[in-house]
């Protein structure tokens, strides 16, 4: 089952429009990297847990 996360669902000062989809592991890893590099978050277990809870099932 594909998963996705979409920055448009979580408005920020940057008005980011990135959407990431793929396997849960791929999306989570890419979302962590994006959150750190583009949004200034710290790579932490708490960030990973938060992002994992935001993943949605992708409709084919």
FIVEX-910199 format. One record per atom (N, C-alpha, C, O): residue number from 1; atom name; x, z, y. Coordinates in Angstrom, 3 decimals, padded with zeros to 6 digits. Each point is the difference from the previous one (the first is absolute). Example, Ala and Ser with C-alpha at 12.3 -4.5 7.8 and 13.67 -1.06 7.14 Angstrom:
! FIVEX-910199
<site 1, 'N', <013.190, 007.800, -005.690>>
<site 1, 'CA', <-000.890, 000.000, 001.190>>
<site 1, 'C', <000.900, 000.000, 001.200>>
<site 1, 'O', <001.036, 000.665, -000.019>>
<site 2, 'N', <-001.386, -001.385, 001.069>>
<site 2, 'CA', <000.820, 000.060, 001.190>>
<site 2, 'C', <-000.770, 000.730, 001.090>>
<site 2, 'O', <000.509, 000.169, 001.108>>
***
This chain:
! FIVEX-910199
<site 1, 'N', <000.848, 000.000, -001.184>>
<site 1, 'CA', <-000.848, 000.000, 001.184>>
<site 1, 'C', <000.887, 000.000, 001.238>>
<site 1, 'O', <000.890, 000.838, 000.139>>
<site 2, 'N', <-001.141, -001.776, 000.747>>
<site 2, 'CA', <000.767, -000.071, 001.255>>
<site 2, 'C', <-000.503, 001.055, 000.967>>
<site 2, 'O', <-001.179, 000.353, 000.008>>
<site 3, 'N', <002.102, 000.145, 000.809>>
<site 3, 'CA', <-000.313, 000.976, 001.040>>
<site 3, 'C', <000.417, -000.587, 001.342>>
<site 3, 'O', <000.788, -000.943, 000.062>>
<site 4, 'N', <-001.327, 001.514, 001.006>>
<site 4, 'CA', <000.404, -000.440, 001.333>>
<site 4, 'C', <-000.080, 001.161, 000.975>>
<site 4, 'O', <-000.659, 001.010, -000.245>>
<site 5, 'N', <001.353, -001.191, 001.354>>
<site 5, 'CA', <-000.090, 000.912, 001.129>>
<site 5, 'C', <000.063, -000.872, 001.252>>
<site 5, 'O', <000.776, -000.954, 000.066>>
<site 6, 'N', <-001.589, 001.288, 000.911>>
<site 6, 'CA', <-000.145, -000.835, 001.185>>
<site 6, 'C', <000.152, 000.862, 001.245>>
<site 6, 'O', <-000.796, 000.911, 000.224>>
<site 7, 'N', <001.801, -001.188, 000.577>>
<site 7, 'CA', <000.243, 000.786, 001.221>>
<site 7, 'C', <-001.171, -000.063, 000.973>>
<site 7, 'O', <-000.187, 000.916, 000.801>>
<site 8, 'N', <-000.591, -001.971, -000.861>>
<site 8, 'CA', <-001.139, -000.115, 000.920>>
<site 8, 'C', <-001.022, 001.106, -000.226>>
<site 8, 'O', <-000.780, 000.315, 000.899>>
<site 9, 'N', <000.776, 000.282, -002.100>>
<site 9, 'CA', <-000.924, 001.100, -000.298>>
<site 9, 'C', <000.476, 001.323, 000.582>>
<site 9, 'O', <-000.742, 000.982, -000.006>>
<site 10, 'N', <001.970, -000.946, 000.508>>
<site 10, 'CA', <000.605, 001.225, 000.537>>
<site 10, 'C', <000.645, -000.344, 001.334>>
<site 10, 'O', <001.219, -000.155, 000.075>>
<site 11, 'N', <-002.023, 000.033, 000.984>>
<site 11, 'CA', <000.512, -000.448, 001.298>>
<site 11, 'C', <001.183, 000.835, 000.482>>
<site 11, 'O', <000.054, 001.216, -000.184>>
<site 12, 'N', <000.880, -001.908, 000.801>>
<site 12, 'CA', <001.182, 000.652, 000.550>>
<site 12, 'C', <000.280, -000.587, 001.374>>
<site 12, 'O', <-000.652, -000.952, 000.429>>
<site 13, 'N', <001.621, 001.526, 000.245>>
<site 13, 'CA', <000.382, -000.492, 001.319>>
<site 13, 'C', <000.505, -001.434, -000.057>>
<site 13, 'O', <-000.091, -000.729, 000.987>>
<site 14, 'N', <000.620, 000.320, -002.133>>
<site 14, 'CA', <000.564, -001.341, -000.144>>
<site 14, 'C', <-001.047, -001.058, -000.333>>
<site 14, 'O', <000.302, -001.194, 000.000>>
<site 15, 'N', <-001.538, 001.627, -000.286>>
<site 15, 'CA', <-001.051, -000.934, -000.410>>
<site 15, 'C', <000.459, -000.887, -001.154>>
<site 15, 'O', <-000.217, -001.212, 000.010>>
<site 16, 'N', <000.840, 001.819, -000.982>>
<site 16, 'CA', <000.551, -000.700, -001.154>>
<site 16, 'C', <-001.129, -000.634, -000.823>>
<site 16, 'O', <-001.057, 000.601, -000.187>>
<site 17, 'N', <001.298, -001.810, -000.294>>
<site 17, 'CA', <-000.998, -000.718, -000.789>>
<site 17, 'C', <000.494, -000.331, -001.407>>
<site 17, 'O', <-000.604, -000.824, -000.687>>
<site 18, 'N', <001.685, 001.450, 000.256>>
<site 18, 'CA', <000.577, -000.300, -001.310>>
<site 18, 'C', <-000.912, 000.462, -001.130>>
<site 18, 'O', <-000.547, 001.102, 000.038>>
<site 19, 'N', <000.389, -001.964, -001.048>>
<site 19, 'CA', <-000.708, 000.356, -001.226>>
<site 19, 'C', <000.952, -000.287, -001.152>>
<site 19, 'O', <000.615, -001.064, -000.060>>
<site 20, 'N', <-000.501, 002.017, -000.847>>
<site 20, 'CA', <000.895, -000.128, -001.143>>
<site 20, 'C', <-000.853, 000.068, -001.264>>
<site 20, 'O', <-000.872, 000.863, -000.106>>
<site 21, 'N', <001.108, -001.759, -000.854>>
<site 21, 'CA', <-000.734, 000.064, -001.257>>
<site 21, 'C', <000.926, -000.332, -001.154>>
<site 21, 'O', <000.981, -000.726, 000.158>>
<site 22, 'N', <-001.306, 001.264, -001.310>>
<site 22, 'CA', <000.785, -000.199, -001.208>>
<site 22, 'C', <-000.295, 001.124, -000.975>>
<site 22, 'O', <-001.067, 000.612, 000.056>>
<site 23, 'N', <002.003, -000.341, -000.943>>
<site 23, 'CA', <-000.183, 001.129, -000.903>>
<site 23, 'C', <000.103, 001.292, 000.806>>
<site 23, 'O', <000.549, 000.002, 001.103>>
<site 24, 'N', <-001.067, 001.081, -001.640>>
<site 24, 'CA', <000.049, 001.278, 000.711>>
<site 24, 'C', <001.431, 000.365, 000.377>>
<site 24, 'O', <000.252, 000.448, 001.119>>
<site 25, 'N', <000.675, -000.634, -002.032>>
<site 25, 'CA', <001.397, 000.347, 000.260>>
<site 25, 'C', <000.594, -000.866, 001.102>>
<site 25, 'O', <000.696, 000.503, 000.881>>
<site 26, 'N', <-000.970, -001.815, -000.929>>
<site 26, 'CA', <000.514, -000.917, 001.025>>
<site 26, 'C', <-000.547, 000.342, 001.379>>
<site 26, 'O', <000.743, 000.057, 000.979>>
<site 27, 'N', <-002.043, 000.170, -000.917>>
<site 27, 'CA', <-000.644, 000.281, 001.282>>
<site 27, 'C', <000.499, 001.317, 000.569>>
<site 27, 'O', <000.304, 000.089, 001.190>>
<site 28, 'N', <-000.219, 000.924, -002.023>>
<site 28, 'CA', <000.454, 001.304, 000.474>>
<site 28, 'C', <001.420, -000.083, 000.543>>
<site 28, 'O', <000.283, 000.536, 001.071>>
<site 29, 'N', <000.604, -001.196, -001.789>>
<site 29, 'CA', <001.393, -000.112, 000.454>>
<site 29, 'C', <000.093, -000.778, 001.307>>
<site 29, 'O', <000.709, 000.411, 000.918>>
<site 30, 'N', <-001.420, -001.528, -000.829>>
<site 30, 'CA', <000.028, -000.806, 001.228>>
<site 30, 'C', <-000.647, 000.753, 001.164>>
<site 30, 'O', <000.472, -000.079, 001.134>>
<site 31, 'N', <-001.547, 000.806, -001.418>>
<site 31, 'CA', <-000.686, 000.756, 001.057>>
<site 31, 'C', <000.891, 001.114, 000.540>>
<site 31, 'O', <000.006, 000.256, 001.205>>
<site 32, 'N', <000.739, 000.403, -002.074>>
<site 32, 'CA', <000.932, 001.041, 000.448>>
<site 32, 'C', <001.058, -000.619, 000.899>>
<site 32, 'O', <000.273, 000.517, 001.084>>
<site 33, 'N', <000.323, -001.616, -001.523>>
<site 33, 'CA', <001.022, -000.660, 000.810>>
<site 33, 'C', <-000.558, -000.432, 001.351>>
<site 33, 'O', <000.671, 000.138, 001.023>>
<site 34, 'N', <-001.882, -000.654, -001.016>>
<site 34, 'CA', <-000.634, -000.443, 001.244>>
<site 34, 'C', <-000.291, 001.191, 000.908>>
<site 34, 'O', <000.266, -000.058, 001.201>>
<site 35, 'N', <-000.807, 001.133, -001.762>>
<site 35, 'CA', <-000.332, 001.184, 000.803>>
<site 35, 'C', <001.244, 000.584, 000.660>>
<site 35, 'O', <-000.056, 000.471, 001.136>>
<site 36, 'N', <001.173, -000.505, -001.850>>
<site 36, 'CA', <001.252, 000.535, 000.533>>
<site 36, 'C', <000.570, -000.939, 001.075>>
<site 36, 'O', <000.335, 000.442, 001.099>>
<site 37, 'N', <-000.229, -001.733, -001.420>>
<site 37, 'CA', <000.677, -000.914, 000.922>>
<site 37, 'C', <-000.856, -000.398, 001.202>>
<site 37, 'O', <000.520, -000.129, 001.108>>
<site 38, 'N', <-001.802, -000.064, -001.308>>
<site 38, 'CA', <-000.846, -000.491, 001.090>>
<site 38, 'C', <-000.726, 001.107, 000.762>>
<site 38, 'O', <-000.296, -000.145, 001.186>>
<site 39, 'N', <000.012, 001.249, -001.876>>
<site 39, 'CA', <-000.814, 001.043, 000.632>>
<site 39, 'C', <000.753, 001.311, 000.219>>
<site 39, 'O', <-000.557, 000.951, 000.550>>
<site 40, 'N', <001.815, -000.896, -000.975>>
<site 40, 'CA', <000.829, 001.160, 000.288>>
<site 40, 'C', <-000.272, 001.239, -000.838>>
<site 40, 'O', <000.417, 001.097, 000.370>>
<site 41, 'N', <-001.113, -001.257, -001.497>>
<site 41, 'CA', <-000.250, 001.148, -000.873>>
<site 41, 'C', <001.253, 000.334, -000.797>>
<site 41, 'O', <000.883, -000.839, -000.171>>
<site 42, 'N', <-000.819, 002.054, -000.305>>
<site 42, 'CA', <001.115, 000.427, -000.846>>
<site 42, 'C', <-000.381, -000.228, -001.454>>
<site 42, 'O', <-001.112, 000.326, -000.413>>
<site 43, 'N', <002.037, -000.887, -000.366>>
<site 43, 'CA', <-000.231, -000.211, -001.425>>
<site 43, 'C', <000.016, 001.361, -000.686>>
<site 43, 'O', <001.055, 000.619, -000.145>>
<site 44, 'N', <-002.213, -000.164, -000.270>>
<site 44, 'CA', <-000.124, 001.316, -000.606>>
<site 44, 'C', <-001.044, -000.055, -001.111>>
<site 44, 'O', <-000.798, -000.935, -000.063>>
<site 45, 'N', <000.806, 001.934, -000.805>>
<site 45, 'CA', <-001.048, 000.061, -001.032>>
<site 45, 'C', <-001.397, 000.068, 000.617>>
<site 45, 'O', <-000.953, -000.546, -000.556>>
<site 46, 'N', <000.835, 001.206, 001.687>>
<site 46, 'CA', <-001.308, 000.104, 000.665>>
<site 46, 'C', <-000.476, -001.368, 000.477>>
<site 46, 'O', <-001.177, -000.330, -000.141>>
<site 47, 'N', <002.086, -000.469, 000.706>>
<site 47, 'CA', <-000.364, -001.348, 000.442>>
<site 47, 'C', <-000.442, -000.830, -001.191>>
<site 47, 'O', <-001.014, -000.695, 000.073>>
<site 48, 'N', <001.753, 000.755, -001.162>>
<site 48, 'CA', <-000.350, -000.767, -001.200>>
<site 48, 'C', <-001.371, 000.405, -000.529>>
<site 48, 'O', <-000.798, -000.854, -000.385>>
<site 49, 'N', <000.525, 002.161, 000.365>>
<site 49, 'CA', <-001.308, 000.474, -000.464>>
<site 49, 'C', <-001.111, -000.498, 000.912>>
<site 49, 'O', <-001.057, -000.419, -000.472>>
<site 50, 'N', <001.298, 000.464, 001.783>>
<site 50, 'CA', <-001.005, -000.448, 000.952>>
<site 50, 'C', <-000.278, -001.494, -000.170>>
<site 50, 'O', <-001.157, -000.420, -000.041>>
<site 51, 'N', <002.217, -000.376, -000.059>>
<site 51, 'CA', <-000.174, -001.440, -000.166>>
<site 51, 'C', <-000.686, -000.323, -001.325>>
<site 51, 'O', <-000.854, -000.884, -000.063>>
<site 52, 'N', <001.229, 001.600, -000.989>>
<site 52, 'CA', <-000.620, -000.245, -001.304>>
<site 52, 'C', <-001.503, 000.249, 000.067>>
<site 52, 'O', <-000.777, -000.720, -000.627>>
<site 53, 'N', <000.366, 001.729, 001.381>>
<site 53, 'CA', <-001.428, 000.294, 000.115>>
<site 53, 'C', <-000.742, -001.060, 000.817>>
<site 53, 'O', <-001.226, -000.082, -000.069>>
<site 54, 'N', <001.953, -000.726, 000.838>>
<site 54, 'CA', <-000.612, -001.029, 000.837>>
<site 54, 'C', <-000.132, -001.346, -000.716>>
<site 54, 'O', <-000.637, -000.913, 000.525>>
<site 55, 'N', <001.228, 000.777, -001.713>>
<site 55, 'CA', <-000.056, -001.267, -000.728>>
<site 55, 'C', <-001.437, -000.309, -000.412>>
<site 55, 'O', <-000.762, 000.889, -000.380>>
<site 56, 'N', <000.419, -002.146, 000.465>>
<site 56, 'CA', <-001.332, -000.452, -000.390>>
<site 56, 'C', <000.127, -001.057, -001.081>>
<site 56, 'O', <000.986, -000.734, -000.061>>
<site 57, 'N', <-002.004, 000.667, -000.796>>
<site 57, 'CA', <000.000, -001.046, -001.011>>
<site 57, 'C', <-000.241, -001.339, 000.676>>
<site 57, 'O', <-000.873, -000.133, 000.858>>
<site 58, 'N', <001.648, -000.841, -001.254>>
<site 58, 'CA', <-000.088, -001.346, 000.562>>
<site 58, 'C', <-001.050, -000.782, -000.787>>
<site 58, 'O', <000.016, -000.001, -001.231>>
<site 59, 'N', <-000.915, -000.655, 001.931>>
<site 59, 'CA', <-000.991, -000.852, -000.672>>
<site 59, 'C', <000.585, -001.384, -000.158>>
<site 59, 'O', <000.448, -000.607, 000.973>>
<site 60, 'N', <-000.449, 000.107, -002.191>>
<site 60, 'CA', <000.570, -001.331, -000.279>>
<site 60, 'C', <-000.866, -001.105, 000.535>>
<site 60, 'O', <000.336, -001.175, -000.150>>
***
